[in-house]
Amino acid sequence: MYNVGDIFYNDEEYSKRAAFCNENNLKIVEIEEDEQGKGRFQIQEIPPLSEVELARLEVSKLQTWFDEDYSRHEQKLRRLSVLDKPDDDGVNANIKLGTLYSEAEVKRARIQELEKIINK
């Protein structure tokens, strides 16, 4: 239907081209105007992320896990542990808390590895 490199104007098929690009991991880029000064666009490939960009993306996801999942679960499990109550599924809160702490330690170590890549 459409191809990488296609050059076009903002016409009635623009939204179809945009959907095609979204479905195929491509992008639409505004390029130089034609001789009459009319804006033109081109379908292009999205360049792969660099090692640093990939590292930053992964760090962001890991930090979101700490900010959201870890904080919420850790608070609940510590409270249940102090009260000596099991979690909603009947599993001992101390066991789940230990598992959560182990997962956090793995993710913390991964962040440190990624920061070395970012700060090269």
Buried (B, 14 or more C-beta within 10 A) or exposed (E): EBEEEBEBEEEEEEEEBBEBBEEBEBBBEEEEEEEEEEEBBBBBEEEEEEEEEEBBEBBEEBEEBBEEEBEEBBEBBBEBBEEEEBBEEEEBBBEBBEEBEEBBEEBEEEBEEBEEBBEE
